[in-house]
């Protein structure tokens, strides 16, 4: 199970979060700057995650990366018995690393880099969605819709570099320490200075309860176990959602969510409910 599943599939957990945390008002209006051009929503969203991470690495040469391994590389282990597909996937990853390396040197986002992001997304979705997904797209791996390339170009073009250029700390795909037994897996998109940020590539411009709960869940895990490679002198004081199709980062301050007097009780409840593996 993942943090997302733990929060969404347990009714008592959903009820507890709703009781404890009111969703902050979201009366903001923004123009949809990059409307989707195809129905490949998951593919483009995952591809943009790759492309944005590449860009953040370029903006922050000293970024902390929990692992240099691309998420798409996990798929190689799953398809190792399929020689043709394995060779195709290996070439996709090899080309992606080459294009990524060139980008870090010149800072130019070209079609080769964008195509690599889309192809890596194809591979990543195989292990995330399972065998049935693979069978449905087996003959489509390596094939890219030109509209998806155009979509990603627009998405990356509206990114304000000031949002993602850190002053003192940047962690890509931060992992939390001592994950509870009933959660097993939880990794946010990034940490910039004192803020945990999630990337949402959706045309819906609203602060949904499930996304709000996800951010709270990350903060709770941070409070209970900490974040790998994050120096103890730094603290998380904010949570953020980047609405990539709007080029907008919505920031929520921790002090506006958590009552200090109630926080410890909530942490104890969460620890017990999720079978936390460390003493508290």
Secondary structure by P-SEA (a helix, b strand, c coil): ccaaaaacccaaaaaaaaaccccccccccccccccccccaaaaaaaaaaaaaaaaaaaacccccccccccccccccccccccaaaaaaaaaaaaaaaaaaaaaaacccccaaaaaaaaaaaaaaaaaaacaaaaaacccccccccaaaaaaaaaaaaaccccccccccbbbcccccccccccccccccccccccbbbbbbbcccccccaaaaaaaaaaaaaaaacccccccccccccbbbbbcccccbbbbbbccccccccaaaaaaaaaaaaacccccc
